[in-house]
Amino acid sequence: MPEIMPFGKYKKQGLSVEQIALKDYKYFVWALDKVQKASLHARFNFVEHVVNNFKSQQSCATSGCDEPARFVSIYRNSYMNYKGSSRAYIYCSRDCWHADGTGAEPGKISLEPLRFRTAIASTKFDTNALVKMMAECMGIKKGRKTKKYLEDFFDNCELWTPY
């Protein structure tokens, strides 16, 4: 049975832990330390582990490479207060990233691990856009996702590091 958030801004919406992680990851990280109930705390920790250790279902963006992506090229523009990327910039290794050659201005891109913690940006919009892209890499279906679907998905997600 899915763990439902019993406090905070998502209490009235009856969202599950997984739904909160996908909808508002910055809030999810904040709430992680605030949870008192043992079963809810355990689920938060499990979901946090999954979103930061998932094995990508998307292959490296480098032409001819079929390895699962492990990294994402992040573009930062401090003038516009922007942080973003897309599935076109996911890579299995630093070598593939360098071989791709689709860089931006020096100092504005970096190769980061493909995990939700990498998605945290100064704005909720940028964070959520990066989380959405990473959820697609996880293999989460598009469209409406039930609490049960997400619970089952997270419970069976292939991980680089076991929980």
Secondary structure, DSSP 8 states (H G I E B T S, - for coil): ---B--SSTTTTTT-BHHHHHHH-HHHHHHHHTT--SHHHHHHHHHHHHHHTTB--SSB-SSTT--SB--EEEEEEETTTTEEE--GGGEESSHHHHHHH----STTSEEEEESSHHHH--SSHHHHHHHHHHHHHHHT--SS---HHHHHHHHHH--BSS--
